[in-house]
Amino acid sequence: MVAGTGEVLGVRETDQGDELVAVECAESPQVRVLAASAGFFGTPQPGPGFLAWSSWRVDDMPWDACEVWVAAYEPGGRLTDRRRVAGGPGESAIEPRWGPDGALYFVSDRGGWWNLFRWNGQEVQAVIPLAAECAAEPWELGYSSYGFLDDGRIAVVVQEGPRHRLVLIDAVGTAVPVALPYTSIKPYVVVDGQTVALIAASPTAASQVVLVHLGAGEPRVEVVARSEPYRLISAAVSTPTELRVQVEEDRQVTALLYPPTGAASGWRAPLIVRAHPGPTASCLLRLDWQTQFFTSRGFAVVDVDYLGSTGYGRPFRQALYGRWGWDDVHDCRAVAEHLLATGQAVPGQVFIRGASAGGYTALHAVAQDGPFAAATAVSAIVDPDRWAATVPRFQRAHAHRLRGGAGRVPAEVIHRPVLLIHGTNDTVATATDVQNLAAQLTDRDQPGRLLLLDSVGHYVATSHRAREALDAELNHYRSVIGEGKQHRDDYTAANGS
């Protein structure tokens, strides 16, 4: 919701579509419908005599095709003279916002990257071209990746691969990075005068609410709130190195490698390869206590920005369509094989895990030949066709575009241990498919275990059962390592070597 003059503007959703609505700030408020669509609306933005909003069709995702619209509007009135400013098939135009100069700003990937543009009422102009993303993939309404300082500069969060930075753009289109101790910034930028409020993190600091004061002199950072308990602020943590692994003749994949906590140079350890959810999400260069849970117990962890991830431009983000379960698995396998070749990963002790779409990747990884000794799939998608029929309305187009790759995860070809963790209240990927897969593995006497979490939804990591899920995952890997060690000991005893 957005505050207008004497009213609140917002988006109201039903199973049939979206509505732009206005609610008067009165003793007996009435809801007025300004526009309706079978598709989707983004957050409306009131301006001087205008209203702007974003819109996308029901068979699109906003990161694939999204439009920015504007109409003449006065509070309490109706929309007239509607005009499409940008976006459409082949272009994602998002985050419209009125600037202090009266122009409408928005972010568009018409050049292959989400960059900042402005509309002056007559034409669209690029603010500055950057080979980087100036917006996050819009999984939620209300994202704010930029804001206007009172001296005319624009503060923009820019993503390059797994790394974020804050950039100031001046009136002549020069971009100046702001030196900050943060590498991950969420898309919730708020500007007041010459102060920018951020939710930011780094490899040694979990998410913090910070104020960045950008007046005269060097930027000054004020930490307003921290997310981690005080006792963890000084805890020893594992910090990552960025890897570039060649996966095809003309393509590299980026990964973040976390060694075991406190490991010396030349370390060698069991490895957990993590496939992020989405699959349009990306690895984030920030302190993640779930990663530290495993690195503090002797494991190395590597996060992989496989094909389809955000942070590498529109073509890379869309390249997984029709290839899901193949190219994402290929990229994760290539990173694992690279770390085996360098001697950092231990053969027979390489695991893969993923949540949601990443769970689908993890399951297909152990249904194919490769280095993975076991998999953990959290809130996993098992059958893309069934998922397309049961997924919530917003994600339906995503499910349809991803289909056509590896298809359903077949129980009959999984011969390595699998841990399935799923919430009974999951409405994004219903538990039925996972329960069926677990039953099929049991019927075939194949290695698989299901941990079903009562009253837990799609996001296990932030649920009240998160610790139970982590302990189960840790024990899963340890049991595979123990069995492998026993096999090696038996072989040595029998062969005398």
Secondary structure, 3 states (H helix, E strand, C coil): CEECCCEEEEEEEECCEEEEEEEECCCCCCEEEEEEECCEECCCEEECCEEEEEEECCCCCCCCCEEEEEEECCCCCCCEEEEEEEEECCEEEEEEEECCCCCEEEEECCCCCCEEEEECCCCEEECCCCCCECCCCCCCCCCECEEECCCCCEEEEEEECCEEEEEEECCCCCEEECCCCCCEECCECEEECCEEEEEEEECCEEEEEEEEECCCCCCEEEEEEECCCHHHCCCCCCCCEEEEEEEECCEEEEEEEECCCCCCCCCCEEEEEEECCCCCCCCCCCCCHHHHHHHCCCCEEEEEECCCCCCCCHHHHHCCCCCCCCHHHHHHHHHHHHHHHCCCEEEEEEEEEEECHHHHHHHHHCCCCCCCCEEEEECCCCCHHHHHHHCCHHHHHHHHHHCCCCCCCCHHHCCCCEEEEEECCCCCCCHHHHHHHHHHHHHCCCCEEEEEECCCCCCHHHCCCHHHHHHHHHHHHHHHHHHHHHHHHHHHHHHCC
